[in-house]
Amino acid sequence: MGVSLTRAAQWTTATSGSGKLESTPMNEFLLKKILCFVEQFTSQHPQEAEHVFEEPLQWSTTLVASDFQTGYDVSDWAVQSCEKDSEGQPLLQLSPPNVYVRSFGQLSKLVHMADERKLEEVRTCLEENRDPIAEILGSSFATKLDRDEVCLDVLSLKDEVKEEGSAADSSDVKVKLFAVLQNMDKQILSQILGEISEQVRLDATAVKNEVELLKQFCSGGEKKVLKSLRYTSDFEFPNGCRAPPWRQVLGEICYLVIEPCDTETLYITSSTAGVFLNEGRKQEGDESGYERISDIYKDLMTLLKSRSPHFADNINKQVFVVQEPLTIQRIPHVELVDGEEQGQLQKSYEQQKKNVLEKPKQQHTSNKAGAEKKYEPCLRWRNLGLLSKCGAENTKPSQSSGEKKKRLRPGAKSKIRGEFTVSSSPRCLSSQKMKTSAGAVHVEFFSESSTESEEEEEQPERRPESNTDLPSEYWQIQKLVKYLKGGDQTATVLTLCAMMDFNLMQETCQLAIRDVGGLEVLINLLDTDEVKCKIGSLKILRKISHNMQIRWTIVDMGGLQSIVRILDSPVKDLKALAAETIANVARFRRARRTVRQHGGIKKLVKLLDCVPNLADPSTNLEKNVEVARCGALALWSCSRSTKNKEAIRKAGGIPLLGRLLKSPHENMLIPVVGTLQECASEENYRTAIHTEGMVKDLVKNLSSNNDELQMHCASAIFKCAEDKQTRDLVRKYKGLQPLVSLLGKAGNKYLLAAATGAIWKCSISLENVTTFQEYKALEILVRLLTDQPEEVLVNVVGALGEFAQIPTNKATIRKCGGIKPLVNLLTGTNQALLVNVTKAVGACATDKDSMTIIDQLDGVRLLWSLLKNPSEDVQSSAAWALCPCIENAKDAGEMVCSLVGGLELIVNLLKSTNNEVLASICAAIAKIAKDKENLAVLTDHGVVPLLAELTNTTDDRLRRHLAEAIGHCCVWGSNRASFGEAGAVAPLVYYLKSKDSSVHQSTAMTLYQLSKEPNNCITMQEKGVVKPLIHIMGSDIEVLQEAAAGCVRDIRLLALANKKACLFI
Amino acid sequence: MSAMNRKLIQAMAETISKKVEHFNKTETECLIRKYNVLLREQADPGRAAHGLERGRFRGILHNIFGMTDDMIMDGVFRAFDKDNDGFVSVEEWIEGLSVFLRGTLDEKIKYCFHVYDLNGDKFIAREEMFHMLKNSLIRQPTEEDPDEGIKDLVDITFKKMDYDHDGRLSFEDFERAVKEENLLLEAFGTCLPDSTSIEMFEQHVFLEQLEQ
């Protein structure tokens, strides 16, 4: 019990007072086990049950005198057990609220009596008796139990106890009791151990990666899911933790402050057990701020999802793949292969040589990693063993326990020495780290999460089961690698050339090279001075790096750094090969980060600069172009990371890419345009693309003969055409026609998706729509509404929505039979698609004839049901689409009425927190309220107070539609007065101060409606409505004039009536 | 240096530079001077020198171009010494350097093949290759036959380069293999200078001498 309590139980970390047992599943489990043990104690160990405790267990109980029945002396409120000890003291004594228990027999009786509250009793008992063993058996026993769980045998203890001279018979029982307790302890521990190992153990790197990932969501304009996210401390310990050392001891890793978009700021602690909210430390040295105030979540994402509905909704929309922390099966694996090899080859000379070669290299890298860190902790912290903590199994600072163990158990020397050295001297630490570095370092790096869509994930390795299955290539390659290891430059080059003759694109060969240790050698060659060896090695690496596992291994071995370094070489062949290899390797995030962190982006950008040198014409131009092409390829791969995009820009890559864009060679253009379109997701690239005049070249290449090039160009235009200037440029350079003609290539879906995307974005400019019409784009687009993948559909429908802004186009869509497929798409699930479809349907609904068709197809019902969609974007765009539907449908009132629960749904959406949703719903309500019966239903559902509640908004768009909705709702019953009572009038008056004239218009109308209620007039006048209204009367719009004048008239009339009334009285 | 001598050198440079592709007249002149310097250093006072003799030439290869392999250096000497008289004359010197320093791939292929063809029979035989590669692998003390690795390497190379399968490398075999994979140009030992030593040598000969 002792050990499981101290080690396994999770105590709250209160700094003052007694700790509480947290209500975690594990504690729950622990308590149940102990309870069960106590309950059965009397029956299983009757003799021990009678043993009297050294000290009574005392705690404040919920039991009262009446709970005690036979076998107890109950007097008023106090209770004594009839059972007494040898000195006549009762074994149980209750003097509320405290209870004193002195034997297991009584304990188990008490537990039985407590019945439903028994778990609670056990919890309090344990909380108030932090060391129950000491109280039961006396402190000398307790320490023994605590100190060493297993190896001391009970018999020797018995001797000891006898020597101590205590009463022999009682000590016998005591020892038995001790053994029983110890047994139980062991049982519980072993059961809990299973649980513990299943629990998430976060480590610093995992937390860091997640934070990095989340940071990316803090940007991105409207789509951002978090306002901000920061660490409380910039200082990072070498173990990756940011918490101060005395908190690290408790397993805490770092503290974060996160501002979600919709709730208050969250103060978060990341610890090895998970993440939870803390109280937020107000000032330095205030320890209470660390206290946990929420449940423990397994990671930040889960915590945020539960705390911020906005985050939960939006995070799903971000296209990303969270990779599970990848385990490091690979490294042991490699070693395993080595082992096999040794078996087959004897312990050969080169084996040793390789190991010798490898060790210094590892040391080198680990040293370097250390040197890169700016901060180093002082030795004291190192000695505390903090450095080894991260990732290590035991969470306790190991010095003291390590020492103790060593003294106690000299037998288990080797294991302890490891532990001991970690804590004793920093030098030993580094040496030990070196031994484990491969493992440890990689574990850290592997737990990587990533946002990129084209990310690769680790797959289980496919390897031949046994040696008998190995293909002949394996043995041949093994032989070659042997010569590679033992050969001089000449032999190495010959061997490399021989190796190139294998089919290096074949997985068997790729993995064979890795498995026989060839990859290390190839990578080592990169660090030599021999140009030919480097060329040969890279020629092989660039091929085998098409294999994902090889890529991972190259990066693990630090090969990417060497390759990046080669980019500086004066030999052009080398540069080109290195860049090409990087293009292959940098397909996953960690590799891209490595390239960036080692200055690779700058070097790659430099490769792009291949302007023909006037002094040295033609001879080297071809090679320069090849180097630039490979550079562009590498940048293309690297540009999938946002930070790399930024790094490319900073390194001056954009103008160089712009220059290469004028190249006549397709194989140059593809990587260049590929990079550009990848980067065009960033605002400043889009600007640069049109300021650097790249649109012209992009448009030109739309007419190339190469599908891939066309696709990348279209995709670049798709991304850039968010910007009006770019759209105009595309038109100016006659890019619209080629875009339309790309629609003919329906076979290539990627190309089609890019082309339709470009058309969609370009059609946002109405001039472009007119041009598109000349090429009959609309007809083709409508045909594409069926049998296309969603990626294409989203764009096609988006384009239709834009085209439908022009009235004649609506008719065209209808005539081409576009309405039906559009309405059919309303049943889809893709949110991006739904937003576009609702928009397009809404646009079509403004056409009466189209509306008839929509109505026939039950489109309104479908739209209405989309209001239930979890995405706010879909909700609002569906609501917007409903407005023209209601306006244009025949018998709109009846139609709305027929939708069961529809009005209630609409009214409930007024509780949304999203202004766009609110505005759209208000607009819809304004339309619905034109029908008296429906208005009555709306009123019944409580639309008035909900609308009134919204009036305090400052969003002009919402204000306009809200005022309109209120205006229309006034017409029913006593709604005018209700609005006044709900305090909607005063804020409306302030709307007149808004700068938006459309707000003025709807507000003036609404005020006119409201002014028919005398009380509202009084409020209005109090708030000074007359002056702005008189101002509005001077407007050019007749309706507005009329409304303003009408309102003033009502106020005037009331004043007059009031005066008259006064006169008569 | 006397005016007479200078004129002589200029005339000689004039004629030689016409025959040699990669050097212009001034460069040729510089190389002639360099040759003369090297010759003077070597010559015994009593004897008139015919040209650079083998030992001296190897010294140059070793000191200036960092070559170490005796067999290869002998090969290089053979390639330079076109008339096989045991001396590198001034013309041979310049013609040789023209390929050595600035040769095109084709010229270099010819040159390298010449270097590797140890016995001058226009073929690289298995034995020759073995001879050239015999020091290229670190010997395993555990191997029963210490030469087994080399033999295997020769086999591998033959499999790769002997296109007509006649058991020896003809010039055509060699040329085709190198064209396919440029790395095989110096397949059996470094016999061309690397770019840095070329640069240093040229700088030393062309620039510094002009300054004099």
Chai-1 contact restraints between the chains, C-beta under 6 A:
chainA,res_idxA,chainB,res_idxB,connection_type,confidence,min_distance_angstrom,max_distance_angstrom,comment,restraint_id
A,Y349,B,Q140,contact,1.0,0.0,6.0,A-B,restraint_1
A,Y483,B,L153,contact,1.0,0.0,6.0,A-B,restraint_2
A,G486,B,L137,contact,1.0,0.0,6.0,A-B,restraint_3
A,G486,B,I138,contact,1.0,0.0,6.0,A-B,restraint_4
A,G487,B,S136,contact,1.0,0.0,6.0,A-B,restraint_5
A,G487,B,L137,contact,1.0,0.0,6.0,A-B,restraint_6
A,D488,B,S136,contact,1.0,0.0,6.0,A-B,restraint_7
A,T490,B,S136,contact,1.0,0.0,6.0,A-B,restraint_8
A,T490,B,G189,contact,1.0,0.0,6.0,A-B,restraint_9
A,A491,B,S136,contact,1.0,0.0,6.0,A-B,restraint_10
A,A491,B,L137,contact,1.0,0.0,6.0,A-B,restraint_11
A,V493,B,L183,contact,1.0,0.0,6.0,A-B,restraint_12
A,L494,B,T157,contact,1.0,0.0,6.0,A-B,restraint_13
A,L494,B,A187,contact,1.0,0.0,6.0,A-B,restraint_14
A,C497,B,E181,contact,1.0,0.0,6.0,A-B,restraint_15
A,C497,B,L183,contact,1.0,0.0,6.0,A-B,restraint_16
A,C497,B,L184,contact,1.0,0.0,6.0,A-B,restraint_17
A,A498,B,I156,contact,1.0,0.0,6.0,A-B,restraint_18
A,A498,B,K160,contact,1.0,0.0,6.0,A-B,restraint_19
A,K532,B,L183,contact,1.0,0.0,6.0,A-B,restraint_20
A,G536,B,L183,contact,1.0,0.0,6.0,A-B,restraint_21
